[in-house]
Amino acid sequence: MINGYLKCSSYVEAFDLFCKMDHFNVKPGDFTLATVSKVAGEIRDLVAGKLVHCQSIKTGFVLDIVVSNSLISMYKKCGEFEGMKNVFDEMCERNVGLGMH
């Protein structure tokens, strides 16, 4: 459902649903965390992004390469290069993708 909100550019609704999950003790999975991290990056909301990063750490999904890459992208979009570097440095498996345009 969160991904559907993202695809429709309904960023506030996506993040609200994520917050409701936490309120009802529903633990987010890797896909949810990666998606909500993307939402935070799209709206350039560093506070929301850091909240997602904290949830990723608490659930252990910060070690997931997809979640880590999403967090790096979010920090980049928010202009927080130190956070971006920290996530990259803590990754167990690092990869570098070259975007083809």
N, C-alpha and C positions, 0 to 999 in steps of 0.2 A: 504494500500500500504506500509506503514511504517513497519507493522508487517511482510509483505512478504519480505522486505529487511532484517529484523532481522533474519527471518528463513533461509535466504540464506547467512547469515553472511556478508551482504553488509552494514556494519555499517555506513560508511561515507555517502552513499546514503540515508540511513534512516535519519540520522541527518540533511543532507542537505535539504531533503524534509520538515522536521520539521521547519527548519529555513525559508524556502520559505513560509510556511503557515503563519508564523508570519509577514513576509514581505508583504504579501497580506491581512493582517488582518483577517485571518481565525483562529478562536479560537479553540484550541485543546480541545477534550473531555477527559474524564477520561481514556478511553482505550488508546488513543494516548499518554497521559502523562505517563501512566504506562509503555507502550511499549518503549518510548524514554528514560525513566529512565533506563530501562533494557539495552538498547543500550549503554548508558553512562557507566553503570557498566561493561558490557562485554569488552569495550575498555579501562576501568580504567581511564576514562576522568572525573576528578573531576570538572573541569570548566564547561564542558557540563552538568554534573549532577546538578550542582548548578543552571545553567540556567533553567533546567527543573523544579527544585524545586521552583525557583522564579515564573515561569509560573503557577505552581500548586497553589501557594499562590494567585497570581493575579486573577486566574479564580475560586478560591474557592474549587478546587478539592483536595487540600492538606488534606481536611477533609475526603476524600473518603478512605476507608480502603485499597482498592486495590492499589491506588496511593501511599498511605503512606507506605505500605509494600514494594512496588517497590522502593521507595526512600530509605528506610532503607537498602534494599539489595544492592542498588547502592553505598551508603555510605560505607557499609561493604566491598564491593569489591575494593573500592578505598582507603581503610584503614583509613577512616575519621570517627572514632568512636564517636567523639563529635557530629558531624552532625547526625549520626545514632541515638544517644541517644536523641537529641533534637526533631527529628521527632517523635520518640516513645513517648516522654513525652507530646507532643502536640496532640497526637491522642485522639479523643473523645472516640473511642471504641478500646480497645487493645485486641489482641489475641496472643497467643503464639503457634506456630506450631512446632511439633517435626518431623523432617525429618526421614523417615524410609528408610534405604539403604539395 
